[in-house]
Amino acid sequence: MTIGPLPAASGNAPVKLQRTPQEAAQELVVKNREMSKAIRALNENAVYGPGSEVTFAIDRDTGRGLIRIVDKVTNEVLTQRPTEDILRMAAELSELGGHTRLA
């Protein structure tokens, strides 16, 4: 039996199975930029009330984006997604060598 090359998915174009780390990083940058634009629009329209604002940040331990609703006067975080528990679990899994992305 002879094994030849696999046929391309569409026409003669080669099949790309994985993204390079640079492509994945660039995709994350684009997603983060889009998220920032959406958050700016929410704040301009005072969607969460005049005393609150939505913020976007990157978690240092996991590198994931964080969305927070913050009290403008006290800077208290009223809610956050993903939650601290999820971020902690993702960081612990990463330290253990797991490749599961929870956050």
N, C-alpha and C positions, 0 to 999 in steps of 0.2 A: 504494500500500500504506500502511495506517495502522498505527502502532505505539502500542499502548496500554500501560497499566501492567502490570507483571509480577504474576501471581497470587501470593498469599501462600502460604508453605510449608504452613501448617495453618490452615484456616478463614479468617477475615478478619484474623488477626494480621499486622502488618507484619513483613517480613523484616529482621533486623538483621545486617549484613554484617561489621562490625568492632566491636571493643571500644574504648572511649575509653581514653586513658592512665590516667585515674583508676580505671576498672574493672580494667585490667590490674594496676595497683599494688595495688589492694585484693585481688585474687585472689592476688597474690604474698604479701601479708601473711598471708592465711588459710593458704596452703600452708606458710609458714615457721612459723606458730603450731602447725600440726598436726605438723610435723617436730619441733619442740621438745618437744611432749608425748610423741611416740614415743621420742625420745632419753632423756627423763627416765625413762620406763618401762624402757628397756634398762639404764640405770645403776642403777636401784633393784634390778634382778634380777641385777646383776653378770654380764651376758651375755658380756662380753669379759674376764672374770677380775677378781679383787679388786684387782689392781694397775693396771688400766686403766679409762678412762672414755671415753665417747663425748661429743664436744662438737659444737655447731652454731654457726656464725658466718657472717657475710656478707662476701664478698670485696669490698674497697674498689674495686678497678679494674673489676670486671664487675657487681657488685651481686648476684651469684649466691650461693646458699647453699652452705656448705662443711660436710661431715661429716668429723670427724677422730676417730681413736682415739688417745688420749694416755696416756702413762705418768703415773700420778698423782704419783709421787715426783720424777721429773726434768722433768716437763712436756714431754718429747720427743714429737713427733708421730710415731706409729708408722706410720700410714697416713692418707691423705686422699682424699676423693672430692668433686668432680672433682680430678684431679691438677694440680700446678703447671703442667705442660706444657700441659694443655688450657686452663687459665685464662689463661696467657700468650698462647696462640693466639687465644682469644676477645677479649682486650684489643687485640691487634694488629689483628685484623680490624675491630674497632670503630673504632680510630683511622684505619684506611684507608677508613672509610665503608661497610664491608660490613654487611649486616644478618643475616648467618648467626649463629645461636646454637649454639655448640658445647658450652657448659657450662651 
